[in-house]
Structures are given as structure tokens and as C-alpha cells.
């Protein structure tokens, strides 16, 4: 299988994470809709169940970044830098290539920001009978994501069988017209392709590597290697609505995140498996699908690239320069008493109150920060009713997110993780209910 990459540019926020199993499942849907069930079964599903997938995908990564291999976090590092290593998410493609060849990354190579901004969007509940909002509004939150301002695209890697390259690319183009993930009919998950399929064979360059790293969300097969490092999580999938069934959830699946590493050579360039439907769904649902002649699988393959297993110490002591004792004594400054000035809270801002809304017994305000679009003030603990601000008043509040297009604000300062570990700002643990 040849290794390719392609880039896409999101044109709207998305609600579903760009994970490889979800993306591959949507490409299968595109095949069913454009080529028919027979082609999907013969060319994709049956070959995947037989351990011969025609294509294997990676997750979508921001820009040219690649995940930090889990084996890097097992290396010894200075005590004051361990959290830095643990929280690192990405490496640049250049740094990743050096790591593949056995050169350990430096602290400056580790990228900590996710490249993706996540925020909460408030939505109204629509009544089925009236097709309008209910009396109280019934606001509920949904999670959405956009690219950070320093990232302009998402990159996906794919291993494709030589005879399936053209059909694969047609499915990707069809998905670009359709949209990705939840609420695509409402405009979410819209994207356009920013490139054609281009070769990514440089990621396969270390031919003598003694390990490999997986770039996908996947589940290992029974015969796959087990000596390695990884991060697992539980995924709760859902069956699509095209089978005449509603709200059918798959059984919980244990999957591994991108960056999993194994001490072995991945001659095939992939690992994992297609999970058959008798492992995914309840028996009555399987009977219903068999009666319709339908076959459902979960695409849990992982795209692998070679990696020289990292060895040694990550980081290390800073170089120390020595000088003659006389010069050291001469250069020693007079001791000074430094007084730290308090830093301004970067999340505390001033906004102008534009409009008041009373929704479901709660007071929300539409506000605007200078130089930014209108946002909503609806979080935290508000002041007493007699001290609520008036329209046109300038007030000090705190940011609740970092989305430049849909800003949200809160009344009080959010509690940090440090405060939560102590039970609150005062260091006292709250009493539990009995």
C-alpha cells in the first residue's frame, strides 16, 4: 500500500472529532450512496473483514503536525520538565522525521497547544408539535470546534491499495460535498479540499527501524504486537439512521489514540481490524440488519509508520560555563530585594451590556467587548437581582472561551485546577451531601 496525504480546509465549525474510524465510516457511506451496497460489500467490507483493507486512514491533524509518540513520554527527563513532556501534543513534521531516525526531540520541538479551539454553543430546544422553541427556551449546550488562528488546514494520511486510489479519491471528493459529522445538515462540518493526493513516502524512510508509531484511532487485532506504549479510551458509537432504526448505540469499544507505539516492524504499514457487527450491536439489532441484507462493521484499522524506538534521556542538564574564581567574585552583583508586582488577569475584560433576556428563570445578557462581535454573558454566579447591570452599562466580566467568532463570558473567575484540588479558592474542601 502506498502512503499519501491530503489537506482540507474547514469552512464551518464541526461537532464530531476528526478521528480515523469516523472518517472511514463516512467514506463507506459515500460508497453505498454513489456505487451501491453491492460495491461497498465486495470491494470494502468483505476485504476488510478478511484482513485486507483497501485503504487505511490517519486522524486529521492540524497543519503539518504529527502526534508525539507515546514512547517519548516514557523517557527519563529532568523533574522540572516532566509536565512539559507529558502535556506535549504534537511535533512538527521535520522533528517527527528526526525522531523516526532515532534523534530525540528537544523541549523546543514539543508543541503544547492543540491547534484547535473548542467552545460551548448554546442552542434552543425545538418542540416537535409546534416546530418552535418551547415556552422557557430550554437552552442546552453543544461542543463545537474550529481551527486556531495559527493553523489553516487539517492534514490526513492514507495508505491505499494501488488499484483503489482513484475510487478512494472519488469518495473523499463526494464527502467534501456532503459534510462531516454531526449537524452537517445545519451547516456544521463543511470543508473543502486544499490539495490532491500527494506522496508521503518520506514517513516510511527509516527502513531499519525496530518499532512503529500509529497515527490513527484504532483497535489492535488479536495477532498484533503488544509490547509498546499507548493511551486507551472508551468510545460510544452510534448506528446511522439509514437502516430503519433510531437511537441504536454500539457497544462500548476500547480504542487507542494516535501516537501508540510498538516494538516491532510493521511490514504491512497498518494494524488493527474491522470489528464485525455481532461484536458491536445487540442480538435483536443484528437480526434486523441480517433480515435487510445489511452488514455493519466498525473501521478500527491504524496507519503505521516506522520508528526507531527512542532511547536515552529526554532533555538533560543545561550547559554550565566555568570561570576563574577571581572573575566570578568580580562579577557578582550587589544583592537586591525584588518586589513582585501583581499581574493583571488576562481573562478579565470590560464589556458593554447590549440586551437582557430572561430565559427559563435565568437572566442572560448580550454583551460586546471592544473590537469583538457580540457575545453572551450566561455563566458563573451572577450578582443579586438588585445589582444586575443595566443596558448600556460597562461592566467587568471574565472570558468563558477563546472563540473569536462566538465569545462567551462569565460573572466570576473560573476556578483553576489548582484551586479545585484544594476544594476551592479558600483551600477548604466543600462538604459532601449525605
C-alpha positions in Angstrom: 0.0 0.0 0.0 1.3 3.4 -0.9 1.3 6.3 1.6 -0.4 9.6 0.7 -1.5 12.8 2.4 -4.2 15.3 1.5 -5.3 18.6 3.2 -8.7 20.0 3.8 -9.9 23.5 5.0 -12.9 23.6 7.3 -15.4 26.2 6.2 -17.6 25.9 9.3 -17.3 24.7 12.9 -17.5 21.0 13.4 -19.1 18.9 16.3 -17.6 15.5 15.6 -13.9 14.9 16.2 -11.9 14.1 13.1 -11.0 10.6 14.1 -9.9 8.0 11.5 -12.7 5.4 12.3 -15.4 8.0 11.9 -13.9 9.4 8.7 -13.5 5.9 7.2 -17.1 5.0 8.1 -18.4 8.1 6.3 -16.4 7.1 3.2 -18.2 3.8 3.3 -21.5 5.6 3.4 -20.4 7.6 0.4 -19.6 4.4 -1.4 -23.1 3.0 -0.6 -24.8 6.1 -1.8 -22.8 6.6 -5.0 -21.9 3.0 -6.1 -24.5 0.9 -4.2 -24.5 -1.7 -1.4 -23.0 -4.4 -3.6 -19.9 -2.5 -4.4 -19.5 -1.5 -0.8 -19.8 -5.1 0.4 -17.5 -6.6 -2.2 -14.8 -4.0 -2.5 -14.6 -2.7 1.0 -16.4 -4.6 3.8 -15.6 -8.2 2.8 -11.9 -7.4 2.1 -11.6 -5.5 5.4 -13.2 -8.4 7.4 -10.7 -10.7 5.6 -7.8 -8.6 6.9 -7.1 -6.8 3.5 -8.5 -3.3 3.8 -8.3 -1.3 0.5 -7.4 1.8 2.5 -6.3 2.8 6.0 -6.6 6.4 7.3 -5.0 8.5 10.0 -6.8 11.0 12.1 -6.9 14.6 10.8 -4.0 16.6 12.3 -3.8 20.4 12.5 -1.4 21.8 9.9 1.7 19.8 9.4 1.8 18.5 12.9 2.1 14.8 13.9 1.3 13.3 17.4 4.0 12.9 19.9 4.7 9.1 20.1 3.7 7.6 23.5 7.2 6.1 23.8 8.7 9.6 24.2 6.8 10.1 27.4 8.5 7.0 28.9 11.9 8.6 28.6 13.7 10.0 31.7 13.6 13.8 31.8 14.5 16.4 34.4 12.0 16.7 37.2 11.1 20.3 36.3 10.4 19.3 32.7 8.2 16.2 33.1 5.0 18.1 33.0 6.1 19.8 29.8 6.8 16.4 28.2 3.5 14.9 29.5 1.4 17.8 28.2 3.0 18.0 24.7 0.6 17.1 21.9 2.5 17.5 18.6 5.7 17.5 16.8 6.4 19.3 13.5 6.8 17.0 10.5 10.6 17.8 10.5 11.0 17.0 14.2 8.9 13.8 13.8 11.2 12.7 10.9 14.3 13.2 13.1 12.6 11.2 15.9 11.9 8.4 13.4 15.6 8.2 12.6 16.5 7.9 16.3 17.3 11.5 17.2 15.5 12.6 20.4 13.5 15.8 20.3 14.4 18.8 22.3 12.0 20.7 24.6 11.6 23.4 21.9 10.4 20.7 19.4 7.4 19.8 21.6 4.2 21.7 20.7 1.7 22.1 23.5 -1.3 24.0 22.0 -3.8 21.8 20.4 -4.2 23.9 17.2 -8.0 23.5 17.6 -10.2 25.8 19.7 -13.1 24.1 21.4 -16.1 26.1 22.8 -19.7 25.6 24.0 -22.5 26.8 21.8 -26.0 27.4 23.4 -28.9 26.1 21.4 -32.7 26.2 21.8 -34.9 23.1 22.1 -37.5 22.9 19.3 -40.9 21.5 20.0 -42.0 18.6 17.7 -45.6 19.7 17.5 -45.1 23.5 17.1 -41.7 23.4 15.4 -40.7 26.4 17.5 -39.0 27.0 20.8 -40.7 26.0 24.0 -42.0 28.5 26.5 -38.9 28.6 28.7 -36.5 28.5 25.8 -34.8 25.3 27.1 -31.3 26.2 26.2 -28.8 23.4 26.1 -25.0 23.4 25.4 -23.2 21.7 22.5 -19.5 21.4 21.9 -18.0 22.8 18.7 -14.5 23.2 17.4 -12.6 25.5 14.9 -9.0 25.8 13.8 -6.7 28.0 15.8 -5.7 31.3 14.1 -2.2 29.9 13.6 -3.4 26.8 11.7 -5.0 27.0 8.3 -5.8 23.4 7.4 -6.2 19.8 8.6 -3.9 17.0 7.2 -4.9 13.4 6.7 -2.6 10.5 5.8 -3.8 7.4 3.9 -2.4 4.1 2.8 -4.3 3.0 -0.3 -4.0 -0.2 -2.5 -2.7 0.7 -6.0 -5.9 -0.4 -7.6 -8.1 1.6 -5.3 -6.5 5.0 -5.4 -9.0 6.5 -7.9 -12.2 5.2 -6.2 -10.8 6.3 -2.8 -10.2 9.9 -4.0 -13.7 10.0 -5.6 -15.2 9.0 -2.2 -13.2 11.8 -0.5 -14.4 14.3 -3.0 -18.0 13.1 -2.5 -17.7 13.6 1.3 -16.5 17.1 0.7 -19.8 17.9 -0.9 -21.7 16.1 1.8 -20.0 17.4 5.0 -18.5 15.7 8.0 -20.1 14.5 11.3 -23.0 15.7 13.4 -25.3 18.5 12.3 -23.9 18.7 8.8 -27.5 19.4 7.6 -27.4 22.6 9.7 -24.1 23.7 8.2 -21.6 22.1 10.6 -18.6 20.1 9.4 -18.4 21.7 6.0 -15.0 21.7 4.3 -13.2 21.9 1.0 -10.2 20.0 -0.2 -7.0 22.1 -0.3 -4.8 19.6 -2.2 -4.8 16.4 -4.4 -3.4 13.1 -3.1 0.3 13.6 -2.8 3.0 11.2 -1.8 4.1 11.0 1.8 6.7 8.3 1.4 9.2 10.2 3.5 7.4 8.9 6.6 8.4 5.4 5.5 12.1 6.3 5.1 13.7 4.5 8.2 13.9 1.0 6.7 15.9 -0.4 9.6 13.5 0.8 12.4 12.8 -1.5 15.3 9.4 -0.1 16.1 6.5 1.9 14.7 4.0 4.5 15.7 0.3 4.5 14.8 -1.4 7.7 13.5 -5.0 6.6 13.9 -7.8 5.9 16.4 -7.8 2.1 16.2 -8.2 -1.2 18.0 -5.5 -3.9 17.7 -6.3 -7.3 16.3 -5.7 -10.5 18.2 -2.4 -11.1 16.4 -1.0 -7.6 16.6 2.1 -6.8 18.8 1.5 -6.0 22.5 4.9 -4.7 23.6 4.7 -1.0 23.5 3.2 2.2 24.9 -0.2 3.7 24.3 -3.2 5.7 25.6 -6.6 3.9 25.6 -10.1 5.4 25.9 -13.7 4.2 25.6 -15.8 5.2 22.6 -19.6 5.0 22.5 -20.5 4.8 18.8 -24.0 5.0 17.2 -25.6 3.3 14.3 -26.6 5.6 11.4 -30.4 6.2 10.7 -30.4 4.6 7.2 -31.3 1.1 8.5 -34.8 1.9 9.7 -33.7 2.0 13.3 -33.4 5.0 15.6 -31.1 5.7 18.6 -29.2 2.4 18.3 -25.9 2.7 20.2 -23.0 0.4 19.6 -21.4 -1.5 22.5 -18.6 0.5 24.2 -15.3 0.0 22.4 -11.8 0.3 23.9 -9.7 2.1 21.3 -6.2 3.5 21.3 -5.4 7.1 20.5 -2.9 8.3 17.8 0.7 8.1 19.0 0.6 4.5 20.2 4.0 2.8 19.7 5.0 -0.9 19.4 8.4 -2.6 19.4 8.1 -4.5 16.1 8.3 -3.9 12.4 5.0 -3.1 10.6 5.7 -4.7 7.3 2.1 -4.1 6.1 2.1 -0.4 7.1 -1.0 -0.9 9.3 -2.5 -2.8 12.1 -5.9 -3.2 13.7 -9.1 -4.8 12.4 -12.6 -4.3 11.1 -14.9 -5.0 14.1 -17.9 -7.2 12.9 -21.4 -6.3 13.8 -22.1 -9.2 16.1 -19.4 -7.6 18.4 -20.9 -4.1 18.0 -24.7 -4.5 18.3 -27.3 -6.2 20.4 -28.6 -9.6 19.1 -32.1 -8.2 18.0 -30.5 -5.4 16.1 -28.1 -7.9 14.3 -31.2 -10.0 13.4 -32.9 -6.9 12.0 -29.9 -6.0 9.9 -29.4 -9.6 8.6 -33.1 -9.6 7.5 -32.4 -6.5 5.4 -29.2 -8.0 4.0 -27.1 -5.3 5.6 -23.6 -5.7 7.1 -22.2 -3.2 9.5 -18.5 -3.0 10.6 -16.5 -0.6 12.6 -13.3 0.5 10.8 -10.7 0.2 13.5 -7.5 0.0 11.4 -4.5 2.0 12.3 -2.0 3.6 9.9 1.6 2.8 11.0 4.9 4.5 10.1 8.4 3.2 11.2 10.1 4.5 14.3 13.5 3.8 15.8 12.5 3.2 19.4 13.6 6.3 21.4 16.4 5.6 23.9 18.3 7.8 26.3 17.3 10.8 28.4 15.0 13.5 27.1 16.2 17.0 27.8 19.1 17.0 30.2 21.0 19.5 32.3 21.7 22.9 30.9 25.3 23.5 30.0 27.4 25.2 32.7 30.2 27.6 31.9 33.0 28.0 34.4 35.3 30.9 35.0 38.3 31.7 37.3 37.4 32.4 40.9 38.7 35.9 40.6 36.4 36.9 37.8 33.4 35.3 39.4 33.9 37.3 42.5 34.3 40.5 40.5 31.1 39.9 38.5 28.9 39.2 41.5 26.2 41.9 41.8 25.0 43.6 44.9 22.1 41.6 46.4 18.8 43.3 45.7 15.3 42.8 47.2 12.9 42.3 44.3 9.2 43.1 44.9 6.8 41.2 42.5 4.1 43.4 41.0 0.7 41.7 40.7 -0.1 40.6 37.1 -3.4 41.6 35.5 -5.8 38.7 34.9 -5.8 38.1 31.1 -9.3 36.7 31.2 -10.8 39.8 32.9 -12.3 42.2 30.4 -14.7 45.1 30.1 -17.9 44.7 28.0 -20.9 46.8 27.3 -24.4 45.5 28.1 -26.5 45.4 24.9 -29.6 43.4 25.8 -31.2 41.5 28.6 -33.0 38.1 28.2 -34.9 36.2 30.8 -34.9 32.5 29.8 -36.2 29.7 31.9 -36.0 31.7 35.1 -32.4 32.7 34.4 -31.1 36.1 33.3 -28.8 36.2 30.3 -27.2 39.3 28.8 -25.9 40.0 25.3 -22.7 42.0 25.7 -19.9 43.2 23.5 -16.2 43.6 24.1 -14.4 46.4 22.2 -13.2 45.2 18.8 -15.1 41.9 19.0 -18.5 40.6 17.9 -21.5 40.4 20.2 -21.3 37.6 22.8 -23.4 36.1 25.6 -22.9 36.6 29.4 -24.6 33.5 30.9 -22.1 31.6 33.0 -20.8 31.7 36.6 -22.6 33.1 39.6 -24.5 36.4 38.9 -24.9 39.2 41.4 -28.2 39.7 43.3 -31.2 40.8 41.2 -31.0 44.3 42.6 -27.3 44.7 41.5 -27.7 43.4 37.9 -26.4 45.8 35.3 -28.5 48.0 33.0 -28.4 48.1 29.2 -25.7 50.5 28.1 -23.6 50.0 31.2 -19.9 48.9 31.0 -19.1 46.1 33.4 -16.1 43.9 34.2 -16.5 40.1 33.5 -14.4 37.1 32.7 -13.9 35.2 29.4 -15.5 31.8 29.3 -14.0 30.7 26.0 -11.4 31.8 23.3 -13.6 31.7 20.3 -13.2 35.0 18.4 -16.5 34.4 16.4 -18.8 33.4 19.3 -17.4 34.9 22.5 -18.8 33.8 25.8 -18.4 35.5 29.2 -19.0 34.7 32.9 -19.6 36.7 36.0 -16.9 35.3 38.2 -13.4 34.0 37.7 -13.3 30.3 36.8 -11.8 28.0 39.4 -8.4 26.7 38.3 -7.3 23.1 38.6 -5.0 24.1 41.5 -8.0 25.6 43.4 -10.2 22.6 42.7 -7.5 20.3 44.1 -7.8 22.2 47.4 -11.6 22.3 47.3 -11.9 26.0 46.2 -10.2 29.3 46.4 -10.1 29.3 50.1 -8.4 26.0 50.4 -11.4 24.4 52.2 -13.0 21.3 50.8 -16.8 21.6 50.3 -18.9 19.4 52.4 -20.4 16.4 50.6 -24.1 15.7 50.7 -25.3 12.9 52.9 
